[in-house]
Structure formats: structure tokens, C-alpha cells
């Protein structure tokens, strides 16, 4: 295990993992205040102006995610506040730990306090061993995802380590420009909205940008619509591997055709009589049960198709959000009597939308401005509605169940 740990905590992948974690949490502490695109080469105090409370919060996050003793690292971290120094200190502490390495990954802010999901490093390496044969002949990994979420960690930290490939980070580039800069042998790690933007840019202007031969893509974090997957292949992508999983389970299955079901990774097994969980064969030979966040429809050969969320979460920009939580928060505003929140229809956009029944005397325009400012202090970008509709009652079907509504795009 110490050899595995030593490999894991060295190199650019480890630095990107720590930097992305710190950047994410500092941005959460400063909602509404932008940060530089990449803080990995900066000083938390001298360049980013972090105060003592922010530094303490960041040390606590680092200790929690890496399962380390915060007190033992505190002096070293606060003595040199460069992100590169924090990367080194955390690596040294992790390498000296005697227990098996366990990492905590958080779900993407869907319930105010993100849920923490713990994984043994050994189980993540088990997944990489199963995924590695899917990507022969790769020369680079092109990453459009952060490294501190479990999908990015697996595919932009551990997989490059296993394949001995460099990682090109393109998160802060226009997706269409990424498409044009790809090279033969690239493995592009993305998510549906990234792929949609890349395809739109490739098809823009009435023509289609040429894609080099032998470029393979990976998509995860949300279902990839079949027309999008087919459009990417028609535009020249050699293969699109869709990975199904969650922060709770890590990867469960994969497919490379939008018309095919997902194939389970070899250590997962369906539990007869229990549709809400799966069994996983662990690296040490034991078996562990994991709850599922989705309902799955199974084929006779053990393949599956997800049929919907069990926890009512939806995806916005690759992030899990709970519309009902946002609606409940809106109802706590003094100007709101009732509220409903839904994901926009495909023709409306890709964000959340809100329907508001205002209290008597509230102006729609004034209340819209109040809510936008008020929610900015309480929710992440992905959770905030991008459109508000108003009425004297919530939309309902004839049977009384909640109904969708069409937003005014004018």
C-alpha cells in the first residue's frame, strides 16, 4: 500500500486534486466573488487574500477529505500558505499515515451541507484496473472536469497515472476551441453539457470542424442524450464511453453506444429481491452493499438501464441539485407565498426555473430582483433558478398533481 500511496501523492495529478479542492471550497466561502481560473500556483494569503477564518476552514476540509489529523498539519500549513506548499504538506502527512488510505468525496452541494462519501483508495484502484483496458492506444488525457470530485479523480488523477499519460486541463477554454485543438490518440474526459457545447461549436457557421482521427471521449455525471452521443460520433469522435455511477458508489457500469444498456464493472452484482442496492466484491475478498441513487431496469445478461432518480435530484452543469430544496428555501422568503422549482424543458435551457405565488402587494419585478440577490447568498450557481414565472396559484394538472409551465423566452 505504501508504494501505491507514494505514487498517488506525487506529480501533477496530486497537485491538481488538492488545488481543485481548495479552489472549490474557497469559492463556496466567497459566494458571488470570482476567483482566478487556476489557483494552483498562487498563495492563499498574498494572492487570494484569505483571512484566518478561511484558512482554518480550508485546513479542516483538507484534513476531512484525506482523513488526516488536522492538528498535526496545522502549523506546517499556516507557516507557508502557497497552494504548492499545502500540496506537499498533505502528501507528506498522507504518506506517513499507517492506516489504509481512505478519501472522502462530496456530492455536489445538493442539500446545503454536501454529503460526504468515503472510499478506500484500494477500491478506486480496483476500478481503474477494470477501466484501463477500455482505452488502449491513448496518448494524452484532455480534462474538462475538476479533479476533486470522484469522476475527475478517477479519470484525471488515477487513470493517467495507470496509463502514464499527461493531462491537459481545458476547463477554462471554450468548448469549441477544445474540439479544434484535439490530437490523434486523445482521451477527452467531459460531461453532457461540455459535449453539447463542443458539438455546437464544431457545427457552427454552417460547416463542421474536422476532428482528428482516433479521438475517444468519456461522459459521466449525468445521462448523455442519445442524439448528442450519436451526433458526436457523426462529427468524427471515434468512440464515446458513457460511465454510470455516483459519488456514493463510484463507477458501476459503462457503455459505448447510446442504444445499448450499461455493462456492470466485473466486481458489481445485482441483489435478488433488492432493487435499491448492489453488492460489490472488494479487493480484499469481502463483499459490501451499496445503496443505489437510481432505479435500474435489468436485462437477463446482467446489463442495466437507469430509469430515474430515487432521491429526486436533477443535473445542472454536471452538478446534482434538488429542486424541492430550492423551492422550500424560496417559500421561506417573506415575499413568497408558494413556489415550485423544476428543471427547464430542453427548448427553454439547461438551468432551474421557479414559479412564484407572491404575497399580496409584491411587485413581480421587485420580487425578482430581491430573490436573485437573496438566493445568491444562500445557493450555489447550479442551484439558483435562471427564470422566474409568477401567478396567483401554482400550476396543476386536472388531477391536482403539480404541472410544468412554459417560461417566457421573450
N, C-alpha and C positions, 0 to 999 in steps of 0.2 A: 504493500500500500504506500509506503514512503516514496518509492520510485514514481508511482502514479501521481502522488501529491506534488513531488518536485517538478514533474513535467507540467502539471496543471498550473502551478503558480509562477511560471516563468513565461517570458515572451509577451508579444503584443496582445494576444488574446486575453491574458490575465489583466493587463493594464486597461484594456477596453472594458472588461467586465466591471472592474472597480470604478472606473471613471463614469461609466453609464449609470451605475447605481448611485453614485454621489450626485451626478447631474440631475437625475430624476427626483431625488429627494430634496435637493436644494430648490429645484423648480417648484415642488409641491409646497415647500415652506414659503415661497415667494409667489404665490398665485397671482397671475396678471403681470408679473415683471419678467421680461425676457432675459435669458442667459445667452452667453456666446454659444455658437454651434457645437464646439468641442472643447470641453474644459480640461482634457487630459494633460495638457502642457502648461496649465495655469496654477496659480497659488490661490487657495481658497480665501485667504485674508487679503493679500496685497492686490490681487487681480479681481477678485469677485466680491470683496467687502464683507465676507462672512463674519458675523458677530459671535460672541461667546455662546449664546443660546443655540445658534445654528450649528456651530462646531460640535457642541455636545450632542445635538440631535443626530448629526451625521456619524459621529463615532458610535452612537448607540445602534444606528441602522447597520453599519458595517459589522459590528460585533454580533448582531442578531442574525444577519444573513449568513455569516461564516461560522456561527456557533462558537464564538471565541469569548474569552474573558475580557470584557471592556476595560476593567480596571488595569489589567496588565498591559494594555496597549495605549492607555490614555496619555501618559507623559510623552511617549515617542510620537504620537500623532499630533499633539498640540505643540510639540517642540519644533516641528517643521511642517507647515501647512500646505506645501506643494502636493498636488494630487499624485505626482510620481512618487513622492516620499510615502504617502499613505498606501500606495500600491505595494511598495517594498515592505513596509512595516507589517501590513496584513499578510503578505506572503510568508514572512519570517515566522509570524505567530502561527499560521496555519501549518507550516512545515514542522514546527516543534510540538504540535498537538499530538497526544498519544492515542486518542480515540479515533475511530474511523471518521473520515471527513463526511459531514452532513451539511448541506446547503439549504437555505430557505428561499423560496421564490414566492413572490406575492402576486395574487390575482390583480388585475389592472384597475384598482380603485373603484370597484363597482358597488361597494357598500360603505363608503365613508372611510372606515378603517379596513384597508385591504387585507384579505385573508392570506395567511402565511402557510405555504405548503412545503413540507420538508422532504428532501430526497437525499439518499446516500449517494455519494459520488460513484460508488461501485455500480449502482443501478443505472446511472446515467451513462457510464462507460459500457454497460451491457447493451443499452440502446444503440450507442454509436457502433458497437461491433455488429449489430443487426442491420443498421442503415448503411454502413460503409460500402457493402457490395453493390448497392443501388447506383453508385456514382463512379463507375470506372472512367479512367482517362481524363479526369478533371485537372486543369492547370491553375486556376485561380478560384477563389470564392468571393463573390461580389455581394456585399451585405446591405440590405435596405432595412434592417431591423436592429433594435438595441440588444446589447449582449447580456443585460442583467435580467431579462425575462427568460423563461425556461426554453422557449423556442429558439431565441437568439443565442442562448448559452450553448445549447446542444449543437446548433448548426454553424455558429461563427466563432466558437471557442474550442469545443471538444472535437468536432468533425475536422476542422482544419489541422488540428494537432495530429489526429489519426492519419490524415491523408498527406500531411507535411506540405500544406499549401498556404500561400499568403492570402490575407484577407484585404479586400479593397472596400472601404466604407463609403457608401454613396447615399447615405440617409439625407444629407443636406444638399443634394443635387436634384435638379428637375428630372422627373422620371423619364421623360422623352430623351433627355440628354444622356441618361444612363444607357438607354437602349442603343443609341448610336455609338457609344464608346465600348461596347462589349467586344470580347475577343473569342476566337475559337477555343473551346475547352473550358469556358467559364461555367461556373455553377452559381446561379443567381438566387439568393435567399430573400423572398419577398412575402407579401400578403395580398389579398384580393384587390384592395384599393390601389396599392402600388402597381400591380399588374394592369389594372384598368387604366391608370394614368399613362403607363408606359405604352400600352397598345394604342391609346388615343393619340399620343404624340407621334407614334410610328405611322399612324394612318392619317395624320393631319395634312392639310394643304392639298388634299385630293390625290396624294401619292402615298407610297408605303416605303418607309426607310428600310434599307436592306439590313438584314441581320446576319452576322457571320454564321457559318456552319458550325454545328456541334456545340450550341449553347443550350444548357439544361437549366430549367427553373425548378424552384421548390416554393410551394404556397402552403400557408397554415394560418392559424389564429381565427379563421372564420371560413365558412363554406365558400368555395370558389364557384361562382355560377357557371353552368355548362357552356353558355355562349361565350363567356370570357375565356375559359380554358380552350375551347375549340378555336377561338379567334387568335389566341397566342400561337397555337400550332400552325394555323394557316399563315400567320405572319412570319414564320420561319423558325420558331422555337423548336428545337429537336425533341424535347420531352418536357412535360410538366408533371412533377411528382407532388401530389397533394398529400399532406400529412394530417392525420386526425389525432387529436389529443387535447390535453388541458394542463393547467398548472398543477392540478391535483394528481394526474396520472402520468404526466409526460407523454411521449408518443405511444399511441395504441395501434395504429394501422396506417396503411398507405395505399395509394392507387396512382396510376399514371394515365387514366382515361376517365373523363367525366361521366361516361356511360357505364363504368364498372363499379362494383362495390369495393370497399376497403378490405385489404388483406391484413389480418392481425399480425403484428410482430410475433416472433415464434414463442415468446415466453408468456403471452396472454392467453387465457382460456375463459370461455363463457361458463357461467354457473347455471346449471339446470335448475329451473324453478325460481331464479332470482334475476329479474331483468334490470335491476338497479345497481348491479355491481359486476366486477370482473375479478378473476384470480390472476395473480402474477407469480410466475416462478422466479424466485430471487437468485442472485449469483451464488449465494451460499447453500442453495438447495432447498431452502424453506419456501413456503407459499404464503402470500399476503393478499388480502382482499381490499379492493379499491372501489369506492362508490363512483358511479357514473353521473356526469352532469347532463347527459343527453339520453333520450330513448333511442335504442338501436333496433333495426329490423335485421334479423339474421338469415343467411342462406344456409342450405344444407351442408355446404362445404366449409362452413365456419367463417365466411366473409360477411360483412355487415354494411348497412347504410344508416347514417344518423337520420332520425325523423323529427327532431325538435328538442329544444332545451327542457330540462326538468325544472330548472330554477328560474325560468322566465327572463334570463339575461339576453341581450342583443349585442351585436358588434357594431361599434362606431370607430372607424380608423384602426381596426385591429385590436380594440380595447373592449372588454366586457363591461357593459353598463346595465343598470336595472331601471327601466322606465318608471316602475311604480315607486321606487325610492325617490326619484326626481319629482314625481307628481306629489308625493307626500310632503316633500320639502316645500314645494310651491304652495300647498294648502296651508302651510304654517305662516305664510306672508300675510300681513294684516289687510292687504288689498284684494286677497283672493278668497272666494267662497268655495269653489270647486275647481278641480283641474284633472286633466288626463294627459298622459305623455305616451307617444308612440314613435317608432322608427318611421322616417319618411318613406313614402312609396318610391319605387325606382325612378319615376318621372319627376319627383319632387326634389330629390337629393339624397345624401348619404348620412344625414345627421338626425338628431331627435327633433321632434316637433311637439308643441304644447298647445292644448286647448284650455282656455281660461274662462271661468264664470266669475266675473269681478263682483266685488261687493258694491252695494248701491253708492252712486256718486263718484265712482272711479272712472277716470278718463282712460280709454284704451291706449292712446299714445303715451300718456304719462306713466301708466302702469307698465307698459312695455319697457320703457327706459329704467324704471325702478327695478323691475325683475332682472333685467340684464345685468345691472350693476350689482344687485344683491346676490345673484347666483354666482357671479364671477368670484366672489369672496368665499364661496362655500362648495363649489364643484370644480371638477377638472374640465378642461376644454371639451373632452369627448362627452361628458355628461350634460353639458349645458345645451338647452334647446336652441336651435338656429332659427326657429319660426314660431310665432305666437298667433293663434286664432282666438276669437272671442265670441261669446254667445250667452244667452240667458239660461241655457241648460246644456249639459254635456251631450254629445251625440250618442244616440241609442238606436239599436235595431228594433224592429217591431216586437220582438220577443223580450225587449228590455235589456238585452245584453249590450255592452259597450260597442260602439261602431266607430269606424275610421272616419276621417274627414279630409277634405281636399283643401290644401293651403292655397292662398292667393299668390301666384307667381308673378303677378304684375307689379 
